[in-house]
Amino acid sequence: MIYFAIAALVNALTSSILAILILIKAKKNIKIYHFLFCFFIFIWSICYFFWQIASTESGALFWCRCLMAGAIFIPVAYLHFITVFLNYKKKLLLIISYSLGLVFLCFDFTNLFVAKVETVYSFTFWPKPGIMYHPFLILWLACLAYTVYLLFKEYKTAKDIKKIQIKYLIIGTFIGYGGGITNYLYWYNIPVPPIGNILASAYILITAYAITRYRFMDIRVVLKKSVFHLITFCGIAGVIISLVLLLNRYFSTKNYNINDIVIIEVVLLIIFLPILNKIILRITNKYINKEEIDLSKHIEEFNTNISYTTYLKDLLEQCIDFIKERLKIEKVDIIVRDFSIPDLGYFYPTAGKKVLDKETQELFLEYFKEDRSLLLKQEIPYISVNKENADILGRMNKFMQKENITAIAGLTQVDAINGFILIGPKNNNDIFSEKENILLKNTSKQINSALARVLCYEEAVARVKREFGNKSNTP
């Protein structure tokens, strides 16, 4: 049964790592609900592992009941996570689901839930259901069915990145639960072994891919932190293994129950875990979180600096330098409106007043007139548009490919478009994270406000010069 023990351990590792990373980084309220879901998978998986390596009937029964404590809340926590993600208000349903889960948990360590363990096919100790196990399984299936229904319902109307995120959640749900459901067949003497156990990790990996690729929950900084937390996890695993070896060796000659040894190990782990956690948090705060703190500080300084800039050239140089430095980008151009040119009124100030051609100008105006502020090349394939807008979007995509542009920000106001920011690829050719996306939007708003002020100032100066010039020429 080594395969099932290893599969359970892999599930425990993947679920715990993803849960920790998301809890640390994700800024949305959704993170706590996904953490709970991963936490219950971890409880189920780690207890499953100990059940598979148990050598006595009493030990196997104990760990079977422990793993069911996690299994009871897995579908409820997943339903909770999905309702929050989809912005559905299902408070009463969740209260009922969690209440039923608590009821089943109260029966979990009695014969009414897991009656006993016995030999079933190739398993020496397989659990047999008590009378309360059957209604639990109904709840398990009902939560799963309703969750899948909500996902498909929202998928039909979702757009852009949201639709892609839901698609991956649906795929992950079918794979993960499809594998997990094979555990319940032996309970009813159906000769299908739980070979799909390892697929719980497949769900975790699919979710991790959706997070990284489609900004499900921004994880850019987490990928850096994960190195430190992986070291922590390995340290904790080393402590556990050391404790197991030492305690088992010490108690091997004494008449101690395996459950007593495990309890001692858990108590020691609880004592040492906060110490390890404090050390790792101190390291991450010093070397990783410093970047986030400095970023907020620089944004504030940037806004202050451009507030006092009165000349267009100085303003554009400050804006371009800020974007290049903060986003690690080599190529940034800002196209500015020149009101003295009626037909071709947009030019590149940083390229010696290179005028933007009329066709491209009309394309930009057409796209950004509909209250759009930012276009990321990475998101174009996932933007849902009608036939007319699809043509505009396609032409924008061709322009961005031709000019090697990864993002275009529109400097738009209620009654005018003051210009555009053309942003080239990042130095590492990475995609923009959710945080960088927000940074671009906020920076564009600040630049737009400062640009409108500077353009008005330069226009006023030019008007005064013209008026005084005309007066000086008057005999």
C-alpha positions as a Markdown table, in Angstrom:
| # | Residue | x | y | z |
|---|---|---|---|---|
| 1 | Met | 0.0 | 0.0 | 0.0 |
| 2 | Ile | 3.0 | 2.2 | -0.4 |
| 3 | Tyr | 1.4 | 4.0 | -3.4 |
| 4 | Phe | -1.5 | 5.2 | -1.4 |
| 5 | Ala | 0.7 | 6.4 | 1.5 |
| 6 | Ile | 2.9 | 8.4 | -0.9 |
| 7 | Ala | -0.1 | 9.8 | -2.8 |
| 8 | Ala | -1.6 | 11.0 | 0.5 |
| 9 | Leu | 1.8 | 12.6 | 1.5 |
| 10 | Val | 2.1 | 14.4 | -1.8 |
| 11 | Asn | -1.5 | 15.7 | -1.5 |
| 12 | Ala | -0.7 | 17.0 | 2.0 |
| 13 | Leu | 2.5 | 18.7 | 0.8 |
| 14 | Thr | 0.9 | 20.4 | -2.2 |
| 15 | Ser | -2.3 | 21.5 | -0.3 |
| 16 | Ser | -0.3 | 22.9 | 2.6 |
| 17 | Ile | 2.2 | 24.8 | 0.5 |
| 18 | Leu | -0.5 | 26.4 | -1.7 |
| 19 | Ala | -2.6 | 27.3 | 1.4 |
| 20 | Ile | 0.3 | 29.0 | 3.1 |
| 21 | Leu | 1.4 | 30.9 | 0.0 |
| 22 | Ile | -2.1 | 32.2 | -0.7 |
| 23 | Leu | -2.8 | 33.1 | 2.9 |
| 24 | Ile | 0.4 | 35.2 | 3.0 |
| 25 | Lys | 0.1 | 37.1 | -0.3 |
| 26 | Ala | -3.5 | 37.2 | -1.7 |
| 27 | Lys | -5.1 | 40.5 | -0.8 |
| 28 | Lys | -8.7 | 39.6 | -1.5 |
| 29 | Asn | -11.1 | 38.3 | 1.1 |
| 30 | Ile | -11.2 | 35.1 | -1.0 |
| 31 | Lys | -7.8 | 34.0 | 0.4 |
| 32 | Ile | -9.1 | 32.9 | 3.8 |
| 33 | Tyr | -11.8 | 30.6 | 2.2 |
| 34 | His | -9.3 | 29.0 | -0.2 |
| 35 | Phe | -7.0 | 28.5 | 2.7 |
| 36 | Leu | -9.7 | 26.7 | 4.7 |
| 37 | Phe | -10.4 | 24.4 | 1.7 |
| 38 | Cys | -6.7 | 23.6 | 1.4 |
| 39 | Phe | -6.4 | 23.2 | 5.1 |
| 40 | Phe | -9.1 | 20.5 | 5.2 |
| 41 | Ile | -7.5 | 18.7 | 2.3 |
| 42 | Phe | -4.3 | 18.7 | 4.3 |
| 43 | Ile | -6.0 | 17.3 | 7.4 |
| 44 | Trp | -7.6 | 14.5 | 5.2 |
| 45 | Ser | -4.3 | 13.8 | 3.4 |
| 46 | Ile | -1.9 | 13.7 | 6.3 |
| 47 | Cys | -4.3 | 11.5 | 8.4 |
| 48 | Tyr | -4.7 | 9.3 | 5.3 |
| 49 | Phe | -0.9 | 8.9 | 5.2 |
| 50 | Phe | -0.8 | 7.8 | 8.9 |
| 51 | Trp | -3.7 | 5.5 | 8.3 |
| 52 | Gln | -1.8 | 3.8 | 5.5 |
| 53 | Ile | 1.3 | 3.2 | 7.6 |
| 54 | Ala | -0.7 | 2.1 | 10.7 |
| 55 | Ser | 0.3 | -1.4 | 11.9 |
| 56 | Thr | -2.5 | -2.0 | 14.4 |
| 57 | Glu | -6.3 | -2.1 | 14.1 |
| 58 | Ser | -6.8 | 0.6 | 16.8 |
| 59 | Gly | -4.3 | 2.9 | 15.2 |
| 60 | Ala | -5.9 | 2.5 | 11.8 |
| 61 | Leu | -9.3 | 3.2 | 13.2 |
| 62 | Phe | -8.1 | 6.3 | 15.0 |
| 63 | Trp | -6.5 | 7.8 | 11.8 |
| 64 | Cys | -9.5 | 6.8 | 9.7 |
| 65 | Arg | -11.7 | 8.9 | 12.0 |
| 66 | Cys | -9.2 | 11.7 | 12.0 |
| 67 | Leu | -9.1 | 11.9 | 8.2 |
| 68 | Met | -12.9 | 11.9 | 8.1 |
| 69 | Ala | -12.8 | 15.1 | 10.2 |
| 70 | Gly | -11.1 | 16.8 | 7.2 |
| 71 | Ala | -13.3 | 15.0 | 4.6 |
| 72 | Ile | -16.5 | 16.3 | 6.3 |
| 73 | Phe | -15.6 | 19.9 | 5.6 |
| 74 | Ile | -13.8 | 19.7 | 2.3 |
| 75 | Pro | -17.0 | 20.1 | 0.1 |
| 76 | Val | -18.5 | 22.7 | 2.5 |
| 77 | Ala | -15.3 | 24.8 | 2.5 |
| 78 | Tyr | -15.1 | 24.5 | -1.3 |
| 79 | Leu | -18.7 | 25.6 | -1.7 |
| 80 | His | -17.9 | 28.6 | 0.5 |
| 81 | Phe | -14.9 | 29.5 | -1.5 |
| 82 | Ile | -16.7 | 29.3 | -4.8 |
| 83 | Thr | -19.7 | 31.4 | -3.6 |
| 84 | Val | -17.3 | 34.1 | -2.4 |
| 85 | Phe | -15.3 | 34.0 | -5.7 |
| 86 | Leu | -18.5 | 34.3 | -7.7 |
| 87 | Asn | -19.9 | 37.0 | -5.4 |
| 88 | Tyr | -22.9 | 35.0 | -4.5 |
| 89 | Lys | -24.7 | 35.6 | -1.2 |
| 90 | Lys | -25.5 | 32.2 | 0.2 |
| 91 | Lys | -25.3 | 32.9 | 3.9 |
| 92 | Leu | -28.2 | 30.7 | 5.0 |
| 93 | Leu | -27.0 | 27.8 | 2.8 |
| 94 | Leu | -23.5 | 28.0 | 4.3 |
| 95 | Ile | -24.8 | 28.2 | 7.9 |
| 96 | Ile | -26.8 | 25.0 | 7.3 |
| 97 | Ser | -23.9 | 23.3 | 5.6 |
| 98 | Tyr | -21.4 | 24.1 | 8.3 |
| 99 | Ser | -23.9 | 23.2 | 11.0 |
| 100 | Leu | -24.5 | 19.8 | 9.4 |
| 101 | Gly | -20.7 | 19.4 | 9.1 |
| 102 | Leu | -20.4 | 20.0 | 12.9 |
| 103 | Val | -23.1 | 17.5 | 13.6 |
| 104 | Phe | -21.3 | 14.8 | 11.6 |
| 105 | Leu | -18.0 | 15.8 | 13.3 |
| 106 | Cys | -19.6 | 15.1 | 16.7 |
| 107 | Phe | -20.4 | 11.6 | 15.6 |
| 108 | Asp | -17.0 | 11.1 | 13.8 |
| 109 | Phe | -15.2 | 9.4 | 16.7 |
| 110 | Thr | -18.1 | 7.0 | 17.4 |
| 111 | Asn | -19.2 | 3.8 | 15.9 |
| 112 | Leu | -22.2 | 5.6 | 14.4 |
| 113 | Phe | -19.9 | 7.3 | 11.8 |
| 114 | Val | -16.9 | 4.9 | 11.3 |
| 115 | Ala | -18.0 | 1.6 | 12.7 |
| 116 | Lys | -14.8 | -0.4 | 12.4 |
| 117 | Val | -11.9 | -1.3 | 10.1 |
| 118 | Glu | -11.5 | -4.7 | 8.5 |
| 119 | Thr | -9.8 | -6.3 | 5.6 |
| 120 | Val | -11.3 | -5.3 | 2.3 |
| 121 | Tyr | -9.7 | -6.6 | -0.9 |
| 122 | Ser | -6.0 | -5.7 | -0.7 |
| 123 | Phe | -6.3 | -3.3 | 2.3 |
| 124 | Thr | -5.8 | -4.8 | 5.8 |
| 125 | Phe | -7.6 | -2.0 | 7.6 |
| 126 | Trp | -10.4 | -0.4 | 5.6 |
| 127 | Pro | -13.2 | 1.6 | 7.3 |
| 128 | Lys | -16.8 | 0.5 | 7.3 |
| 129 | Pro | -19.6 | 3.0 | 7.6 |
| 130 | Gly | -21.9 | 3.6 | 10.5 |
| 131 | Ile | -25.4 | 4.7 | 10.3 |
| 132 | Met | -24.5 | 8.5 | 10.3 |
| 133 | Tyr | -22.0 | 8.0 | 7.5 |
| 134 | His | -24.7 | 7.7 | 4.8 |
| 135 | Pro | -26.4 | 11.1 | 5.4 |
| 136 | Phe | -22.8 | 12.6 | 5.4 |
| 137 | Leu | -22.2 | 11.2 | 2.0 |
| 138 | Ile | -25.4 | 12.8 | 0.8 |
| 139 | Leu | -24.3 | 16.2 | 2.1 |
| 140 | Trp | -20.9 | 15.6 | 0.4 |
| 141 | Leu | -22.4 | 14.9 | -3.0 |
| 142 | Ala | -25.0 | 17.7 | -2.6 |
| 143 | Cys | -22.4 | 20.4 | -1.9 |
| 144 | Leu | -20.3 | 19.1 | -4.8 |
| 145 | Ala | -23.3 | 19.1 | -7.2 |
| 146 | Tyr | -24.4 | 22.6 | -6.2 |
| 147 | Thr | -20.8 | 24.0 | -6.5 |
| 148 | Val | -20.5 | 22.6 | -10.0 |
| 149 | Tyr | -23.9 | 24.1 | -10.9 |
| 150 | Leu | -22.8 | 27.5 | -9.7 |
| 151 | Leu | -19.6 | 27.3 | -11.7 |
| 152 | Phe | -21.3 | 26.4 | -15.0 |
| 153 | Lys | -24.0 | 29.0 | -14.4 |
| 154 | Glu | -21.5 | 31.8 | -14.0 |
| 155 | Tyr | -19.3 | 30.5 | -16.8 |
| 156 | Lys | -22.0 | 31.1 | -19.3 |
| 157 | Thr | -22.1 | 34.9 | -18.6 |
| 158 | Ala | -18.6 | 35.5 | -17.4 |
| 159 | Lys | -16.2 | 37.5 | -19.6 |
| 160 | Asp | -12.4 | 38.0 | -20.1 |
| 161 | Ile | -10.1 | 36.7 | -17.4 |
| 162 | Lys | -13.0 | 35.8 | -15.1 |
| 163 | Lys | -14.2 | 33.3 | -17.7 |
| 164 | Ile | -10.8 | 31.7 | -18.0 |
| 165 | Gln | -10.4 | 31.5 | -14.2 |
| 166 | Ile | -13.8 | 29.7 | -13.9 |
| 167 | Lys | -12.9 | 27.3 | -16.7 |
| 168 | Tyr | -9.8 | 26.2 | -14.8 |
| 169 | Leu | -11.8 | 25.8 | -11.6 |
| 170 | Ile | -14.3 | 23.6 | -13.4 |
| 171 | Ile | -11.5 | 21.4 | -14.8 |
| 172 | Gly | -9.8 | 21.3 | -11.4 |
| 173 | Thr | -13.0 | 20.4 | -9.7 |
| 174 | Phe | -13.8 | 17.5 | -12.0 |
| 175 | Ile | -10.2 | 16.1 | -11.8 |
| 176 | Gly | -9.8 | 16.6 | -8.0 |
| 177 | Tyr | -13.2 | 15.4 | -6.9 |
| 178 | Gly | -13.2 | 12.7 | -9.6 |
| 179 | Gly | -10.1 | 11.2 | -8.0 |
| 180 | Gly | -11.3 | 11.8 | -4.4 |
| 181 | Ile | -14.7 | 10.1 | -5.0 |
| 182 | Thr | -12.9 | 6.8 | -5.6 |
| 183 | Asn | -12.2 | 6.6 | -1.9 |
| 184 | Tyr | -15.9 | 6.0 | -1.1 |
| 185 | Leu | -16.4 | 2.9 | -3.3 |
| 186 | Tyr | -14.7 | 0.4 | -1.0 |
| 187 | Trp | -16.9 | 1.6 | 1.9 |
| 188 | Tyr | -19.8 | -0.1 | 0.1 |
| 189 | Asn | -17.8 | -3.1 | -1.2 |
| 190 | Ile | -17.7 | -1.7 | -4.8 |
| 191 | Pro | -14.5 | -3.3 | -6.2 |
| 192 | Val | -12.8 | 0.0 | -7.4 |
| 193 | Pro | -9.7 | 0.9 | -5.5 |
| 194 | Pro | -9.0 | 4.6 | -4.6 |
| 195 | Ile | -6.4 | 5.0 | -7.3 |
| 196 | Gly | -7.5 | 8.5 | -8.0 |
| 197 | Asn | -6.2 | 9.9 | -4.7 |
| 198 | Ile | -3.2 | 11.6 | -6.3 |
| 199 | Leu | -5.6 | 13.7 | -8.4 |
| 200 | Ala | -6.2 | 15.9 | -5.4 |
| 201 | Ser | -2.7 | 17.3 | -6.1 |
| 202 | Ala | -3.7 | 17.8 | -9.7 |
| 203 | Tyr | -6.4 | 20.2 | -8.6 |
| 204 | Ile | -3.9 | 22.1 | -6.5 |
| 205 | Leu | -1.5 | 22.3 | -9.5 |
| 206 | Ile | -4.2 | 23.5 | -11.8 |
| 207 | Thr | -5.3 | 26.2 | -9.3 |
| 208 | Ala | -1.6 | 27.2 | -8.9 |
| 209 | Tyr | -1.4 | 27.6 | -12.7 |
| 210 | Ala | -4.5 | 29.7 | -12.9 |
| 211 | Ile | -3.2 | 31.9 | -10.1 |
| 212 | Thr | 0.2 | 32.4 | -11.8 |
| 213 | Arg | -1.0 | 32.7 | -15.4 |
| 214 | Tyr | -4.4 | 34.5 | -15.1 |
| 215 | Arg | -4.0 | 36.7 | -12.0 |
| 216 | Phe | -6.5 | 34.6 | -10.0 |
| 217 | Met | -4.9 | 35.7 | -6.8 |
| 218 | Asp | -1.8 | 37.7 | -7.4 |
| 219 | Ile | 1.2 | 35.6 | -6.4 |
| 220 | Arg | 4.2 | 37.4 | -7.9 |
| 221 | Val | 5.8 | 38.2 | -4.5 |
| 222 | Val | 4.7 | 34.9 | -3.1 |
| 223 | Leu | 6.9 | 33.1 | -5.6 |
| 224 | Lys | 9.9 | 34.8 | -4.0 |
| 225 | Lys | 8.6 | 34.1 | -0.5 |
| 226 | Ser | 8.0 | 30.5 | -1.4 |
| 227 | Val | 11.7 | 29.9 | -1.4 |
| 228 | Phe | 11.9 | 30.9 | 2.3 |
| 229 | His | 8.7 | 29.1 | 3.2 |
| 230 | Leu | 9.9 | 26.0 | 1.4 |
| 231 | Ile | 13.0 | 26.1 | 3.6 |
| 232 | Thr | 10.8 | 26.4 | 6.6 |
| 233 | Phe | 8.6 | 23.5 | 5.5 |
| 234 | Cys | 11.7 | 21.3 | 5.0 |
| 235 | Gly | 12.9 | 22.4 | 8.4 |
| 236 | Ile | 9.6 | 21.4 | 10.0 |
| 237 | Ala | 9.6 | 18.1 | 8.1 |
| 238 | Gly | 13.1 | 17.5 | 9.4 |
| 239 | Val | 12.0 | 18.2 | 12.9 |
| 240 | Ile | 9.0 | 15.8 | 12.6 |
| 241 | Ile | 11.2 | 13.0 | 11.1 |
| 242 | Ser | 13.8 | 13.5 | 13.8 |
| 243 | Leu | 11.2 | 13.4 | 16.5 |
| 244 | Val | 9.6 | 10.3 | 15.1 |
| 245 | Leu | 12.9 | 8.5 | 14.9 |
| 246 | Leu | 14.1 | 9.6 | 18.4 |
| 247 | Leu | 10.7 | 8.9 | 20.0 |
| 248 | Asn | 10.2 | 5.6 | 18.3 |
| 249 | Arg | 13.7 | 4.5 | 19.2 |
| 250 | Tyr | 13.2 | 5.6 | 22.9 |
| 251 | Phe | 9.7 | 4.0 | 23.2 |
| 252 | Ser | 10.4 | 0.9 | 21.2 |
| 253 | Thr | 11.4 | -1.1 | 24.3 |
| 254 | Lys | 8.5 | 0.2 | 26.3 |
| 255 | Asn | 4.8 | -0.6 | 26.2 |
| 256 | Tyr | 3.6 | 2.7 | 24.7 |
| 257 | Asn | 0.7 | 3.0 | 22.3 |
| 258 | Ile | 1.5 | 4.6 | 18.9 |
| 259 | Asn | -1.2 | 7.2 | 19.5 |
| 260 | Asp | 0.6 | 8.4 | 22.7 |
| 261 | Ile | 3.8 | 8.8 | 20.7 |
| 262 | Val | 2.0 | 10.9 | 18.0 |
| 263 | Ile | 0.4 | 13.1 | 20.7 |
| 264 | Ile | 3.9 | 13.8 | 22.2 |
| 265 | Glu | 5.2 | 14.6 | 18.7 |
| 266 | Val | 2.4 | 17.0 | 17.9 |
| 267 | Val | 2.8 | 18.8 | 21.2 |
| 268 | Leu | 6.5 | 19.3 | 20.6 |
| 269 | Leu | 5.8 | 20.5 | 17.1 |
| 270 | Ile | 3.3 | 23.1 | 18.4 |
| 271 | Ile | 5.9 | 24.4 | 20.7 |
| 272 | Phe | 8.6 | 24.8 | 18.1 |
| 273 | Leu | 6.5 | 25.8 | 15.1 |
| 274 | Pro | 5.8 | 29.4 | 16.3 |
| 275 | Ile | 9.6 | 29.9 | 16.8 |
| 276 | Leu | 10.4 | 28.7 | 13.3 |
| 277 | Asn | 7.5 | 30.9 | 11.9 |
| 278 | Lys | 8.8 | 34.0 | 13.6 |
| 279 | Ile | 12.3 | 33.5 | 12.2 |
| 280 | Ile | 11.1 | 33.0 | 8.7 |
| 281 | Leu | 8.7 | 36.1 | 8.9 |
| 282 | Arg | 11.6 | 38.2 | 10.1 |
| 283 | Ile | 13.7 | 37.1 | 7.1 |
| 284 | Thr | 10.9 | 37.7 | 4.6 |
| 285 | Asn | 10.0 | 41.1 | 6.1 |
| 286 | Lys | 13.6 | 42.2 | 5.8 |
| 287 | Tyr | 14.4 | 41.0 | 2.3 |
| 288 | Ile | 11.0 | 40.5 | 0.5 |
| 289 | Asn | 8.4 | 42.8 | 2.0 |
| 290 | Lys | 10.9 | 45.7 | 1.8 |
| 291 | Glu | 10.2 | 45.8 | -2.0 |
| 292 | Glu | 6.5 | 46.4 | -1.4 |
| 293 | Ile | 7.1 | 49.0 | 1.2 |
| 294 | Asp | 9.6 | 50.9 | -1.0 |
| 295 | Leu | 7.1 | 50.7 | -3.9 |
| 296 | Ser | 4.4 | 52.5 | -2.0 |
| 297 | Lys | 6.8 | 55.1 | -0.8 |
| 298 | His | 8.1 | 55.8 | -4.4 |
| 299 | Ile | 4.6 | 56.1 | -5.8 |
| 300 | Glu | 3.8 | 58.7 | -3.2 |
| 301 | Glu | 7.1 | 60.5 | -3.9 |
| 302 | Phe | 6.3 | 60.3 | -7.7 |
| 303 | Asn | 2.9 | 61.9 | -7.2 |
| 304 | Thr | 4.4 | 64.7 | -5.1 |
| 305 | Asn | 7.2 | 65.4 | -7.6 |
| 306 | Ile | 5.0 | 65.7 | -10.7 |
| 307 | Ser | 2.6 | 67.9 | -8.8 |
| 308 | Tyr | 5.2 | 70.7 | -8.9 |
| 309 | Thr | 6.3 | 70.2 | -12.5 |
| 310 | Thr | 5.2 | 72.9 | -14.9 |
| 311 | Tyr | 7.1 | 72.0 | -18.1 |
| 312 | Leu | 6.0 | 69.2 | -20.4 |
| 313 | Lys | 9.5 | 67.9 | -21.2 |
| 314 | Asp | 10.4 | 67.6 | -17.5 |
| 315 | Leu | 7.1 | 65.9 | -16.7 |
| 316 | Leu | 7.4 | 63.3 | -19.4 |
| 317 | Glu | 11.0 | 62.5 | -18.4 |
| 318 | Gln | 10.0 | 62.0 | -14.8 |
| 319 | Cys | 7.0 | 59.8 | -15.8 |
| 320 | Ile | 9.1 | 57.6 | -18.2 |
| 321 | Asp | 11.9 | 57.2 | -15.7 |
| 322 | Phe | 9.5 | 56.1 | -13.0 |
| 323 | Ile | 7.7 | 53.5 | -15.2 |
| 324 | Lys | 11.0 | 52.1 | -16.5 |
| 325 | Glu | 12.5 | 51.9 | -13.0 |
| 326 | Arg | 9.5 | 50.5 | -11.1 |
| 327 | Leu | 8.4 | 48.0 | -13.7 |
| 328 | Lys | 11.9 | 47.1 | -15.1 |
| 329 | Ile | 11.1 | 48.2 | -18.6 |
| 330 | Glu | 13.5 | 49.6 | -21.2 |
| 331 | Lys | 11.1 | 51.1 | -23.7 |
| 332 | Val | 8.5 | 53.6 | -22.7 |
| 333 | Asp | 7.0 | 56.3 | -25.0 |
| 334 | Ile | 4.3 | 58.9 | -24.1 |
| 335 | Ile | 2.2 | 60.3 | -26.9 |
| 336 | Val | 0.8 | 63.7 | -26.1 |
| 337 | Arg | -2.0 | 65.8 | -27.6 |
| 338 | Asp | -0.9 | 68.9 | -29.5 |
| 339 | Phe | -4.0 | 71.1 | -29.7 |
| 340 | Ser | -2.3 | 73.3 | -32.3 |
| 341 | Ile | -2.6 | 70.5 | -34.8 |
| 342 | Pro | -6.3 | 69.8 | -35.5 |
| 343 | Asp | -6.0 | 66.7 | -37.7 |
| 344 | Leu | -2.9 | 65.0 | -36.5 |
| 345 | Gly | -2.9 | 66.2 | -33.0 |
| 346 | Tyr | -0.7 | 63.5 | -31.3 |
| 347 | Phe | 3.0 | 63.2 | -31.3 |
| 348 | Tyr | 5.9 | 61.5 | -29.5 |
| 349 | Pro | 7.6 | 64.3 | -27.5 |
| 350 | Thr | 10.5 | 61.9 | -26.7 |
| 351 | Ala | 11.1 | 61.2 | -30.4 |
| 352 | Gly | 11.6 | 64.8 | -31.6 |
| 353 | Lys | 7.9 | 65.5 | -32.2 |
| 354 | Lys | 7.4 | 62.4 | -34.4 |
| 355 | Val | 3.7 | 62.8 | -35.3 |
| 356 | Leu | 1.5 | 59.7 | -34.8 |
| 357 | Asp | 0.0 | 58.7 | -38.2 |
| 358 | Lys | -3.6 | 59.4 | -38.7 |
| 359 | Glu | -4.7 | 55.7 | -39.0 |
| 360 | Thr | -3.1 | 54.7 | -35.7 |
| 361 | Gln | -4.4 | 57.9 | -34.1 |
| 362 | Glu | -8.0 | 57.1 | -35.1 |
| 363 | Leu | -7.5 | 53.5 | -34.0 |
| 364 | Phe | -6.4 | 54.6 | -30.5 |
| 365 | Leu | -9.2 | 57.1 | -30.2 |
| 366 | Glu | -11.7 | 54.5 | -31.2 |
| 367 | Tyr | -10.5 | 52.0 | -28.7 |
| 368 | Phe | -10.1 | 54.3 | -25.7 |
| 369 | Lys | -13.2 | 56.4 | -26.2 |
| 370 | Glu | -15.3 | 53.7 | -24.4 |
| 371 | Asp | -14.0 | 54.4 | -20.9 |
| 372 | Arg | -11.0 | 52.1 | -21.3 |
| 373 | Ser | -7.9 | 53.0 | -19.4 |
| 374 | Leu | -5.4 | 50.1 | -20.0 |
| 375 | Leu | -4.9 | 47.4 | -22.7 |
| 376 | Leu | -2.5 | 44.6 | -21.8 |
| 377 | Lys | -1.4 | 42.4 | -24.7 |
| 378 | Gln | -1.4 | 39.4 | -22.5 |
| 379 | Glu | -5.1 | 39.7 | -21.9 |
| 380 | Ile | -6.2 | 40.3 | -25.5 |
| 381 | Pro | -7.0 | 36.6 | -26.3 |
| 382 | Tyr | -9.4 | 36.6 | -23.3 |
| 383 | Ile | -11.3 | 39.8 | -23.9 |
| 384 | Ser | -14.9 | 39.2 | -24.9 |
| 385 | Val | -16.1 | 41.8 | -27.5 |
| 386 | Asn | -18.8 | 42.1 | -30.2 |
| 387 | Lys | -17.9 | 41.8 | -33.9 |
| 388 | Glu | -17.3 | 45.5 | -34.3 |
| 389 | Asn | -15.0 | 45.8 | -31.3 |
| 390 | Ala | -13.3 | 42.5 | -32.3 |
| 391 | Asp | -11.9 | 44.2 | -35.4 |
| 392 | Ile | -10.6 | 47.2 | -33.4 |
| 393 | Leu | -9.0 | 44.9 | -30.8 |
| 394 | Gly | -7.4 | 42.8 | -33.6 |
| 395 | Arg | -5.9 | 45.9 | -35.1 |
| 396 | Met | -4.6 | 47.0 | -31.7 |
| 397 | Asn | -3.1 | 43.6 | -31.3 |
| 398 | Lys | -1.3 | 43.9 | -34.7 |
| 399 | Phe | 0.0 | 47.3 | -33.8 |
| 400 | Met | 1.4 | 46.1 | -30.4 |
| 401 | Gln | 3.0 | 43.1 | -32.1 |
| 402 | Lys | 4.6 | 45.2 | -34.8 |
| 403 | Glu | 5.9 | 47.8 | -32.4 |
| 404 | Asn | 6.8 | 45.3 | -29.6 |
| 405 | Ile | 4.4 | 46.9 | -27.2 |
| 406 | Thr | 3.0 | 45.0 | -24.2 |
| 407 | Ala | 0.7 | 47.6 | -22.7 |
| 408 | Ile | -1.0 | 50.8 | -23.8 |
| 409 | Ala | -2.5 | 53.2 | -21.3 |
| 410 | Gly | -5.0 | 55.8 | -22.3 |
| 411 | Leu | -4.7 | 59.2 | -20.7 |
| 412 | Thr | -8.4 | 59.9 | -20.9 |
| 413 | Gln | -10.7 | 62.6 | -19.4 |
| 414 | Val | -14.4 | 63.1 | -19.6 |
| 415 | Asp | -14.3 | 65.3 | -22.7 |
| 416 | Ala | -10.8 | 64.6 | -24.1 |
| 417 | Ile | -7.9 | 62.2 | -24.5 |
| 418 | Asn | -4.7 | 63.9 | -23.6 |
| 419 | Gly | -2.4 | 61.1 | -24.8 |
| 420 | Phe | -1.2 | 57.5 | -24.5 |
| 421 | Ile | 1.5 | 55.6 | -22.8 |
| 422 | Leu | 3.2 | 52.9 | -24.9 |
| 423 | Ile | 5.0 | 50.3 | -22.7 |
| 424 | Gly | 7.5 | 47.8 | -24.1 |
| 425 | Pro | 8.2 | 44.3 | -22.7 |
| 426 | Lys | 9.6 | 43.8 | -19.2 |
| 427 | Asn | 13.3 | 43.1 | -19.0 |
| 428 | Asn | 12.6 | 39.5 | -17.9 |
| 429 | Asn | 9.8 | 39.1 | -20.5 |
| 430 | Asp | 7.4 | 38.2 | -17.7 |
| 431 | Ile | 3.7 | 39.1 | -17.8 |
| 432 | Phe | 2.2 | 41.9 | -15.7 |
| 433 | Ser | 0.9 | 40.8 | -12.3 |
| 434 | Glu | -2.3 | 42.1 | -10.8 |
| 435 | Lys | -0.3 | 44.5 | -8.6 |
| 436 | Glu | 1.6 | 45.9 | -11.6 |
| 437 | Asn | -1.7 | 46.2 | -13.5 |
| 438 | Ile | -3.1 | 48.3 | -10.7 |
| 439 | Leu | 0.1 | 50.3 | -10.5 |
| 440 | Leu | -0.1 | 51.1 | -14.2 |
| 441 | Lys | -3.7 | 52.3 | -13.9 |
| 442 | Asn | -3.0 | 54.5 | -10.9 |
| 443 | Thr | 0.2 | 55.9 | -12.4 |
| 444 | Ser | -1.7 | 56.7 | -15.6 |
| 445 | Lys | -4.3 | 58.6 | -13.7 |
| 446 | Gln | -1.6 | 60.6 | -11.9 |
| 447 | Ile | 0.2 | 61.3 | -15.2 |
| 448 | Asn | -3.1 | 62.3 | -16.9 |
| 449 | Ser | -3.9 | 64.7 | -14.2 |
| 450 | Ala | -0.5 | 66.3 | -14.2 |
| 451 | Leu | -0.4 | 66.3 | -18.1 |
| 452 | Ala | -3.8 | 68.1 | -18.3 |
| 453 | Arg | -2.5 | 70.8 | -15.9 |
| 454 | Val | 0.8 | 71.2 | -17.8 |
| 455 | Leu | -0.9 | 71.3 | -21.2 |
| 456 | Cys | -3.2 | 74.0 | -19.9 |
| 457 | Tyr | -0.3 | 75.9 | -18.6 |
| 458 | Glu | 1.7 | 75.7 | -21.8 |
| 459 | Glu | -1.4 | 76.6 | -23.8 |
| 460 | Ala | -1.9 | 79.7 | -21.6 |
| 461 | Val | 1.7 | 80.7 | -22.0 |
| 462 | Ala | 1.5 | 80.3 | -25.7 |
| 463 | Arg | -1.7 | 82.4 | -25.8 |
| 464 | Val | -0.1 | 85.2 | -23.8 |
| 465 | Lys | 3.0 | 85.2 | -26.1 |
| 466 | Arg | 0.7 | 85.5 | -29.1 |
| 467 | Glu | -1.3 | 88.3 | -27.6 |
| 468 | Phe | 1.7 | 90.3 | -26.5 |
| 469 | Gly | 3.4 | 89.5 | -29.9 |
| 470 | Asn | 0.4 | 90.9 | -31.8 |
| 471 | Lys | 0.4 | 94.0 | -29.6 |
| 472 | Ser | 4.1 | 94.6 | -30.0 |
| 473 | Asn | 3.6 | 94.4 | -33.8 |
| 474 | Thr | 0.7 | 96.9 | -33.7 |
| 475 | Pro | 1.9 | 100.5 | -34.9 |
